[in-house]
Amino acid sequence: MTQTLNALVIGAGIGGIAAAGRLARKGYRVTVLEKNGTPGGRCNQIVRDGHRFDIGPTLFLMPEVWEETFQALGESMSDHLELRRIDPTYKVHFDDGLKLELTSNLGSMQTQLERVEKNAFTGFLNYIAEGAKHYKISLEKFVGRNFYSLFEYFSLKSLPLLFQLKALEKHYRNTGRYFKDERLKAAFTFQNMYLGLSPYDAPATYSLLQYTELAEGVWYPMGGMYAAIQALVRIAEKLGVEFIYNAPVEHLSIAEDRVVGATLKDGRQFEADVFIGNADLPYIYQVLLPTTREARQLDKKLYTCSTIMFYWGADKHYPQIAHHNVFLAGDYKASFDQIFNDHTLPDAPSFYVHAPTRTDPAAAPEDQDTFYVLVPVGHLDDQRPQDWDAMVARARQTVFARLAKEMHITDLERHLKFEIVYQPEDWKTQYNLQKGAAFGLSHNFWQVGYLRPKNKHATFKNLYFTGASTHPGTGLPIVLHSARLTTERIMKENESPAIQNVPNTVLNPT
Ligand SMILES: Cc1cc2nc3c(=O)[nH]c(=O)nc-3n(C[C@H](O)[C@H](O)[C@H](O)COP(=O)(O)OP(=O)(O)OC[C@H]3O[C@@H](n4cnc5c(N)ncnc54)[C@H](O)[C@@H]3O)c2cc1C
């Protein structure tokens, strides 16, 4: 007789929520333990004095991936989310005064690009065509599937794909085939920062990002990105998932080759048949499990960058700021070198400003404004002195100075009602992200596909992972893929009679 298996998910980030819902729909009894008081992880929100901020993600990309998740949970996305397309996607500001509006309107792109460089529009079309090819191949052959062996990944059949995807070429260098002007190369590579990567190190494969943005669109769910989390939690609860908040797991107990229990900081204990770690994978290996060789090796891997964040509530509205605004540093290369090699705030930082009230007036009180500013910085590094307070102060002054110089906004500081700051240490303490790396493990050639930490523990047979630091990687839709792949693996491996005969431990806080 088939019995109901219990699954325990550690973390209510988007990966944990989606995996929990999928397993519940397949008949598992699922409990989610979340350290914080609300779900969402990095995709959380802050509401203060009528201002609503998304904490992390602000770009809703690849809607078809989201739709697949809603469908897998037995629902339709349009019944839960009202999506608005943001087009122009970004206003990009260069420090010499050039401004570009990246848009799906080809006529506008042609006029703007050819003003900068003759023939750049042809280059742009070819670049987007290459991005489309990279996107389709990556999704079909790498992102959308599990790899169970190295030979599946590096088979003779897959070898040509490495070349088709330009996996061994650097992204920035590759844009030189399409554009000569350094500013255009920057405008079509800064998106690597979503993956927490420098375009000088990222594989040229990631031109897929520009394709998805311009061809498939950058979207915004009314109510903010958090509306998507709330919808998925509602659906998961309807499917029977139990979410327990303020429940930080302190350690996982092991018996032979299995995890047998999770103990919370307050001593409560939970048992299950299957455990799914959604908290950052290196943190689970290094903090929740007994020390192993894998845990030590994870410390040597490359991590993504971190960010300094400002969440500003202003008592004045600034219509000249668009929904998504990118301000690029003059010395583009130096800024990435300082982030990724020196782990610091660049001398001339680039930054991004999100102003959601353009699309969603309810994100601020009437005639006021809500701003989210993201300044990429190096991750925490205990081998170097890092004065974060000084870096936060310098980042803030950079933002005000560029808004004044390039947009003639000189009174914003005076009109701020309040400021909330996040810095790398906050990413670490709030969400247990190792090294405060805001996007998790990096995505260079050696840390993707089969080479990325797997979504199943090598030794503990009933411990699986879902989230940004396992396969396929970071970004909300990619983590939704991760939740699907992990669930598929759990279903495949736990439907065998051998596993079904394991005594059914009642999920039981003792
Ligand atoms: C500043 C920023 C901007 C971003 N912008 C975008 C964007 O525009 N678009 C996009 O698609 N992606 C974006 N991302 C990436 C995206 O946010 C992440 O890839 C995604 O949210 C990761 O989800 P996750 O489920 O893997 O992990 P998390 O969101 O980190 O969730 C893990 C959960 O585990 C919990 N947890 C940790 N330790 C424990 C414990 N011991 N016990 C119990 N619970 C625990 C945490 O509190 C957290 O809730 C951005 C990220 C950041 C930081």
The ligand as an SDF file (V2000), in Angstrom:
LIG
                    3D

 53 58  0  0  0  0  0  0  0  0999 V2000
   18.9370   42.8090   -4.4650 C   0  0  0  0  0  0  0  0  0  0  0  0
   18.4390   41.6760   -5.3080 C   0  0  0  0  0  0  0  0  0  0  0  0
   17.8160   41.9320   -6.5210 C   0  0  0  0  0  0  0  0  0  0  0  0
   17.3370   40.8850   -7.3000 C   0  0  0  0  0  0  0  0  0  0  0  0
   16.6640   41.1670   -8.4570 N   0  0  0  0  0  0  0  0  0  0  0  0
   16.0740   40.1750   -9.1450 C   0  0  0  0  0  0  0  0  0  0  0  0
   15.1610   40.4750  -10.2000 C   0  0  0  0  0  0  0  0  0  0  0  0
   14.9100   41.6420  -10.5030 O   0  0  0  0  0  0  0  0  0  0  0  0
   14.5710   39.4320  -10.8520 N   0  0  0  0  0  0  0  0  0  0  0  0
   14.7970   38.1320  -10.5000 C   0  0  0  0  0  0  0  0  0  0  0  0
   14.2280   37.2320  -11.1250 O   0  0  0  0  0  0  0  0  0  0  0  0
   15.6500   37.8170   -9.4800 N   0  0  0  0  0  0  0  0  0  0  0  0
   16.2650   38.8020   -8.7880 C   0  0  0  0  0  0  0  0  0  0  0  0
   17.0530   38.5140   -7.7080 N   0  0  0  0  0  0  0  0  0  0  0  0
   17.3740   37.1050   -7.3980 C   0  0  0  0  0  0  0  0  0  0  0  0
   16.2530   36.4240   -6.6280 C   0  0  0  0  0  0  0  0  0  0  0  0
   15.8190   37.2460   -5.5830 O   0  0  0  0  0  0  0  0  0  0  0  0
   16.7700   35.1280   -6.0280 C   0  0  0  0  0  0  0  0  0  0  0  0
   17.3980   34.3390   -7.0090 O   0  0  0  0  0  0  0  0  0  0  0  0
   15.6360   34.3100   -5.4070 C   0  0  0  0  0  0  0  0  0  0  0  0
   14.7670   35.1110   -4.6420 O   0  0  0  0  0  0  0  0  0  0  0  0
   16.2520   33.2280   -4.5550 C   0  0  0  0  0  0  0  0  0  0  0  0
   15.2380   32.4460   -3.9930 O   0  0  0  0  0  0  0  0  0  0  0  0
   15.5920   31.1790   -3.1050 P   0  0  0  0  0  0  0  0  0  0  0  0
   14.3190   30.4710   -2.8510 O   0  0  0  0  0  0  0  0  0  0  0  0
   16.6940   30.4280   -3.6980 O   0  0  0  0  0  0  0  0  0  0  0  0
   16.2580   31.7520   -1.7590 O   0  0  0  0  0  0  0  0  0  0  0  0
   15.8570   32.8010   -0.6320 P   0  0  0  0  0  0  0  0  0  0  0  0
   15.0110   33.8730   -1.1570 O   0  0  0  0  0  0  0  0  0  0  0  0
   17.1410   33.1930   -0.0010 O   0  0  0  0  0  0  0  0  0  0  0  0
   15.0110   31.9460    0.4020 O   0  0  0  0  0  0  0  0  0  0  0  0
   15.5840   31.0790    1.3370 C   0  0  0  0  0  0  0  0  0  0  0  0
   14.7760   31.1530    2.6250 C   0  0  0  0  0  0  0  0  0  0  0  0
   15.3960   30.3070    3.5990 O   0  0  0  0  0  0  0  0  0  0  0  0
   15.2690   30.9350    4.8770 C   0  0  0  0  0  0  0  0  0  0  0  0
   16.2510   30.3600    5.7980 N   0  0  0  0  0  0  0  0  0  0  0  0
   17.5880   30.5670    5.8160 C   0  0  0  0  0  0  0  0  0  0  0  0
   18.1610   29.8740    6.8140 N   0  0  0  0  0  0  0  0  0  0  0  0
   17.1610   29.2250    7.4530 C   0  0  0  0  0  0  0  0  0  0  0  0
   17.1130   28.3620    8.5830 C   0  0  0  0  0  0  0  0  0  0  0  0
   18.2110   28.0260    9.2670 N   0  0  0  0  0  0  0  0  0  0  0  0
   15.9140   27.8860    8.9810 N   0  0  0  0  0  0  0  0  0  0  0  0
   14.7660   28.2180    8.3130 C   0  0  0  0  0  0  0  0  0  0  0  0
   14.7530   29.0350    7.2440 N   0  0  0  0  0  0  0  0  0  0  0  0
   15.9460   29.5260    6.8050 C   0  0  0  0  0  0  0  0  0  0  0  0
   15.5110   32.3900    4.5540 C   0  0  0  0  0  0  0  0  0  0  0  0
   15.0370   33.2480    5.5890 O   0  0  0  0  0  0  0  0  0  0  0  0
   14.7310   32.5550    3.2340 C   0  0  0  0  0  0  0  0  0  0  0  0
   13.4030   32.9350    3.4700 O   0  0  0  0  0  0  0  0  0  0  0  0
   17.5160   39.5370   -6.8850 C   0  0  0  0  0  0  0  0  0  0  0  0
   18.1500   39.2780   -5.6760 C   0  0  0  0  0  0  0  0  0  0  0  0
   18.5850   40.3320   -4.8840 C   0  0  0  0  0  0  0  0  0  0  0  0
   19.2220   40.0300   -3.5700 C   0  0  0  0  0  0  0  0  0  0  0  0
  1  2  1  0
  2  3  1  0
  2 52  2  0
  3  4  2  0
  4  5  1  0
  4 50  1  0
  5  6  2  0
  6  7  1  0
  6 13  1  0
  7  8  2  0
  7  9  1  0
  9 10  1  0
 10 11  2  0
 10 12  1  0
 12 13  2  0
 13 14  1  0
 14 15  1  0
 14 50  1  0
 15 16  1  0
 16 17  1  0
 16 18  1  0
 18 19  1  0
 18 20  1  0
 20 21  1  0
 20 22  1  0
 22 23  1  0
 23 24  1  0
 24 25  2  0
 24 26  1  0
 24 27  1  0
 27 28  1  0
 28 29  2  0
 28 30  1  0
 28 31  1  0
 31 32  1  0
 32 33  1  0
 33 34  1  0
 33 48  1  0
 34 35  1  0
 35 36  1  0
 35 46  1  0
 36 37  1  0
 36 45  1  0
 37 38  2  0
 38 39  1  0
 39 40  1  0
 39 45  2  0
 40 41  1  0
 40 42  2  0
 42 43  1  0
 43 44  2  0
 44 45  1  0
 46 47  1  0
 46 48  1  0
 48 49  1  0
 50 51  2  0
 51 52  1  0
 52 53  1  0
M  END
$$$$
